[in-house]
């Protein structure tokens, strides 16, 4: 494949760069769930992690490579610094994948060379060339990134790219690492590369960018116009600092405005053929899944997937939309998988109907997962007359994608009112199987519940975010609670859904505490292991 391809390759880095967002840490099973959904979404490449970073990252990359990296599945990629040990770890973790890619990188900007790497240009050039060749000895598909390319000297950048392509790089990625460039500048960088790197036709030009100035998507679209053919992005735009370029915004911009972009990809302007391989009907579901598992809420006015993206408050707008949607909507909500809340199941529905509907919604559950989800479904159906597709998704996401099952909520009981002091009693099952009960008084029922839970778990932490969202409309709607808490410098998230918002609050808090508790356990084991050595 060369730069002359007439479609855009979608490289998803939600599981690597997206997970670097504070509090968005995912366990291996959660990464696998997201990877499966990314495959259903139709991304071309999944950057599954940074194999050398930790044993957990290595295992996650390996597991995704084995289960998702099938013959008809996406390319599975692992990041690696331009260091032999990193590349070896990536190659080993990627072995199970039918189609594997090693993505290696080293900084090329003078500010990074002087203050971070403390190396000369000649040294960096030699390292980049050698490590790309080393990666090529393990896999045929190698991507190279000159980190901070957007602030690198163009002449040196051209030289690095030419040498790494000659060494075997099949994709060269141009990162705006600090989110500094503007669209015209970024487009000029891509144009300059095409005009000044003699062997650029032997590789795909990719772009990676952060959203510090809110320009990431605009920068990428300008890069496409100037010859970039791979876009590195994340679901909901999550990532370090202000995040990455948003996958859903890029894909839908290319879809809605394909007649504008067609000529830049050598297609007839009137062509209706999609510019990416993405199944847009999976976008909303993927967005919800990533939001739930990472604890990173999607703001209501977020383009494409925000709760207000297809809502109309203005009377003039409402009148126009009722007469013809095209008056104020440039895309159909159904195009991203937002459908009317059709009621499909109730309390009399059986296991087979439940399994069939979940399969239609894209959930492939094991027998154990199905049993757990079915029990929750029956519990909800007894309290809620009509169960919608959105309710089903909330039930399944909440039941089968849990944090480490250490502490478990057995009982939550609250007493509150206008002239009463909010009091909560909670019973938790400990990791050892013991049931412990405690009570506390708070400023409100949720505060009282959290204080009681803290008395049982006894792990110091600071609650930094608490959010409640309704899954559907109505007084009997399932409520989703997302919380984030801080322990020292780390942030841990928790999520739960229930028709009782107080119960959901307790479960979400315990969910986050379990992540924290598991992290402390792992840290203790590592310290003991180090002492033994």
N, C-alpha and C positions, 0 to 999 in steps of 0.2 A: 504494500500500500504506500502511495506517495502523497505528497501535498496536493496533488491534483484531484483527490477524491471529491465527489460532488455532494457529500453529506457531512453532517457534523457528528463527531464521535463524542459521546458523553462519558466522561471519566468521573465517577462518584467517589469523593473522599470523605463522606460522612463518618465512616468508621475509623478514619485516621485523623485528619485535620479537624473534622467536626467534633470528635471526642476530646480534643484538646481544650474545648471550651470549659471553664471552671464549673464543676458540678455535673458535667455531662458524662462522667465515666460510666462505661457499660461493662457488664460481666460477659463471659464468653457466650452463654446461651442467648443473651439479649442481642449480642452482635450477630449471631447466627440468624435469629429471627429477622433482623433488619436486612441482612444480606440476602435472605430468601425473597423478601419483598422487593429489594432492589433488582433482583433477577426478574421478578414478575413485571416490574416497572419497565424493564427493557434497557437498563444501562449497559453500555458496552464494556466498561472496565470498572471493577470494584477495588479500590485501594483498601484492603482489609485491615491494614495496620502497619506497625513498625516492628517487625519480628524480633529485632535485636533489643528493643527497648525493655522488655520484661518477659519472664516465662509465660505470663498470662497473654501478652500480645502475640507471642510465638504460637501458643496453643490456639488462639483465636484465628490467626491467619491460616494455620494448618487445617483446622476444622472446617473453615469456610472453603478452603481450597478443595477439600475432599468432598464436601456435601453440595456446594453450590458451583464449584468449578468443573462442571460436567462438560461433555462434548458440545452440547447445545447451549451451555450456559455462558455467562460473561467471562472475560479474562479476569483472573485474580492477580492482584498486584500487592507487593510489599515494598514499603519505603526502606531505604538503606543509605546511610552516609557513605561517602566515597572512602570507605575503610573496608579492608578485607573481611574482618570479623562480621561486620554488618551484612555484607553481601552474602557471605556464607550462611548466615542465619536465615536471611530471606530465601535463599535458594533451597535450603532444607525445609523450611516451613511450606514452601510452594510446591514441593514435590508431588503431592496428590492431585494438583490441578491439571486438567487436560491442556488448558491454555494459561500460561503463567508469564508474569512480567515483573522484572526487578526495576525499581525506580530509584536511581542513585543521584545524589546531589552534592554540590560543594559551592560555597559562596564565590562570587566573582566581582562584587563591588569593592572599590578601594577602601571604603570605610569598614567593611567586614574583614577584608584581608589584613588591614592594619590593627584593628582593635579586637577582633574575634579569633581569626585564624593565626595571625602573626606570621604570615607567609607572603612570599613575593608572587608576582603574577606568573613567573616562570615555574615556580613550584606548584601552584594551583593548576596550571595548564598540564603539567606532567602527571599530576595525581588524577585529574579528570580523565585524561586519555587512558591511563593505566587501569583505572577502576572500571571504566566502561568496558574495556576489553576483558577484564576479569569477570564482570557480570555476564558478558556475552559467552563465556566458557560454560556457564550453567544453563542459560536460557537463550532462545533466539530473539525474544522480545525484550528490548532494553530501553528504558526511558532515562534521559539525563536532564537534570535541572540545574542551571546556573543560578543559585539562590541570590536574591536581590538583583536580578537581571535588569529591572527597570531603572536602577540607579548605577548600573555598571557602565564603564566606558565602552561605547559602541564598538570601537575597533578591537578591543580585547574580547568583547562578547562574541564578535564574529569569528575570531580566531579559535576560541574555546569550542564554539558550536561546530566549526569545520573539522576540528581534530576529533571531537567525540563522535561525530557522525562517521568519520573515517574508521574509528575504532569499533563501530558496531551499533551505535545508538539508532534505533528505529523511530523514536519519538524524541524531540527536543522541546522541553517545556520552558516557557518564559514567565517566571513568576514576578508579580508585583507584590513582593513579600510584605511590604509595609503599607500597602494601600495608598500610595503617594501620587500615582500618575492620573492624568485626565484622559478622556477618550481619544482626543486628537494625538496626544503624545504617545499613547499606547499603540494606536494604529500605526504611527510613524515608526515605532520600534519594530513592529512585525514587518512592515514594508521594507525597512532597512535591512533586516535579516535576509529576506527573500532576494534582495538586490545585491547583497554583499557576501553571502556564504555560498561558494561555488557548488557545493554538493547538497544544498538544502532540498533538492528534489528527491533525495534518497530517504527523507524522513518526514514525518508528520510534525507540523508546528502545533504545539499545545500552549494553552495559557492557564495561569493560576493567579488568582488575585484576591486580596482582602478588601473589606468594605469600609475602611476607616473614614473615608470621605463620602461614603454612600454612592460610589461610582463604579463598583465592581462589575455589575451587569452591563452598564453602558460601555465600560472599557472592553469587555469581552465581545460585545456585538460589533464594536469598531474593529477589533482584532479579526473577527470573522470576515469583515469586508476587505481586509488587507491580506488575507491568506491563512489565518489560523483555522485549523480543522478539528482540533480537540479542545474541549472545554472542561476544566477541572472545577467541580462545583459540589455543593452539599445540599441536602434536603433542608428546607427552611432557612438556608443560608447560615447555618450554625458554624462555629469555628472560633479560633483565637480572636481576642479583642472584639472588634465589631463584626466578626464573622467572615464568611467566604461569599463568593458569588452564588446566588440562589439558583439551584437546579430548575425549580418549577418556573421561575421568572424567565430564565434563559430559554427553556424549551417552549413555553407558551408565546414568548416574543417571536421566536423563529417560526412558530406555527401560525399565529395570527397574521404576522407580517411576511409570510413566505414569498408573496409576490414581489415584495421589496428586496428580499435577500436572494431570491432565485438567481438573478444575473451574476451576483458575486460568486456563486458556486457553479457557474457555467450552465445553468438551466434556463429554459424558456421562461419568461416572466410570468406567463399564465399557468405554469405547471402547478398542479394541486398535490403532487407527491410530497410526502412528509420529509422534512430536512433532517430528522433524527429518527432513531429506532424506538423512541420512548412511546409506551402505551399511555397516553395522557389520562385515560380513565382510571389509572392507578395512582395518580398524583395525590389526590386528597387523602386517600387511605394511607399512603406512605408518609405523608406529612403528619397525620395524626399519630401514627405508630412511633415515628421518631420523637415527636413531641412528648408522648406519654413515657417512653422509655428513658429519655434523657432528662426529663423534668424541665425542658426548655419550652415554655409556653409560646404560642404563636400570637402575636399582637393582633387585635381585631381588624386593624386597617392594613394588615400585611397583604401585599399584592398576591393574587391568585388563590391563596389558601386561607386568608384571614376570614374570621366570622362575618365581617362586613363587606367582603369582596364582591358579593352579589346582592347586597341589601340596598334598599332605596328609601330614604327618609323624606326627601323633598317631594312635595305634592306634584310639581311639574314633572319630575323624573318618574314618579309612580304612574302618572297618567300616560306618559310616553311608553313606558315599559309594558303597561297593560295593552296598549294598542299595537305595539311592535317592539319586541325585545331589543332589536338592533338600534333603537333610538338612543339608548343609554348603556347598552351592554355590547362589548366588542367580542365576547365569546360566550358560549353556552355553558352554564354551570355543569351540565351533564358531561361535558367534554373532559373535565378533570375528575369525574367520578362522584360529583355531588348530585344525588338523585332525590326525588320526592320521598318523604318519609313513609314509604309504603309499609303497612303492617303485614307481617308474614307469619308470625308465630304467637302462640298464647300458651296458657298454662296446661292446656290439654294436648299440646304438640308432643310427639314422641321423639325418641333419640335419633331415629333415622331421618326424620324431617329436619331436626336440629343439625345433624351432621351434613345433610345435603345443602341446607341453606348456608352453612359456614363455608362449605367448599365453593359455592357460587360466589361468596364474598372474598374468596382467595385464601382462606385459612386451611392449611393442611395439618391436622392435629393427630398426634399419636393416640392410642386408645386411652392411655392414662390422662393425657391432657383433655381429651374429649369428655371423659368421665367427670373430671374436676369442673370443667366449664358447664356441663349439663346440670350438675348439682346447683351451681350458682344461678343458672338460667331458671330452674324451677323455683328457687328461692325468690328471685326477682319477679317471676310471673305471678307468684302468690300475692305480691304487693302491688304490682303494676299490671293493669288490665291488658294493655296493648304493648307488644314488644316490637320495636322498629329495628331496622338494620343497624342504625347507629348505636342503639342499646346493645345489640348483639356484639358489635365490635368492642364496645366498652367492657362488656362482661368478659369476653375472651382475652382481650389485652390485659385486663386486671388479674385474671385468674391464672393464666399460664406464663406470664412474663414477670415473675416476682424476683425480688432481691433474695439473697441467701436466706433460707428459711430457718432462722435462729430463734428469735423471739416471735411469738404468735399471739395475736389478740384473741382472748377467749370471752371476755365480757367487757362491755362499756355501759355505764349507767350514769346519767347526769340529772341534776336537779337545778333548775334555774327559773327566773321570772323577774318581773319588774321590781319586786320588793324582797327578793331572795338573794342570798349569796351563792353564786354559781359553784356547785360542788360536783365532783366526779369521782366515781369508783371504777377502777379498772382491774382486770385480772389478765395476766400474761403467762403464757407457758414459756419457760426458759429453755435454752438449748439443751439442758440436761433433763428436760421433761417435767420439771417441777412447776406447779402453779403458784404464782405469787400475786397477792392482791394488795392494793394500796389506794388511798383516797387523798384528794387535795382540793383546796379552794382556789379559784382563779378569778380574773377580771371578767371572764365569760366562760361558757361551757367548754369551748375548745381549749382555752388557756388552762382550765382546770384539768381537762383530760391529759394535756401534755405534761403538766406538772406531776400528775399521778404516775404517768408512764416513766418520767425521768427518775422518780423515786425508786421504781422497780429496776430499771435498766442500769442506773447509776453510772452513766457515761457522760461527762461534761460536754455540752455543745451549745451553739448559739443558733436559734432559729432566725434565718435571714429573709425568708420569703414564704408566704402562705397564700395560695390562690385556689378559688373555687369556681368551677365552670359547670353549667348545665349541659348535658349531652343532647337532650331534646327539650321541646317546650312542654309545659304542663306542670301542675302541682306535684305530680308523681314522677317527675323526671329523675333519671339517674344523675347524681352529682359526682363530678370528678374533682378530686383534691390533689394538688401538686404542692409539695413543700421542698424547701432547700435549707439545709443546716450546715453550719461551719464548725469544724474541729481543727484547731490550730490554723494551718494555711490551706487545708483541704475543704472542698465543698461536696456534700452528698445530697442526692435528690431522692424523693419518694413520691409514689403516685398510687392512688386507689380510687375505686368507683363503687358507689353504693346508693341506694335510694334514701338511706339515712345519712345525712351529711356529717353528723357527729361521728358515726362509725367509720365513714370514709376518712375523716380527718385523723382518727386514731390509727387506722391501718396504714395511711400514707406516712405518718410519723414513724411508726414502727418499721415500715419498709426502709426509710432513710437510715434509721438507727441500726438496722441490720447490716446495711452497707458499711456504715461506720465501724460497727462491731467486727465485721469480717475483715476490714482493713487493718484494724488494730491487732487482730489475731495473726494475720499474715505477717505483719511487722514484727510481732513478738517471736514468731517461728524463725524469721530471717535473722533476728538478733541472736537467738539461741544457736542457730546453725553457724553463724559467724564466730561466736565465742568458742564453739567446739573446734573449728578449724584453727 
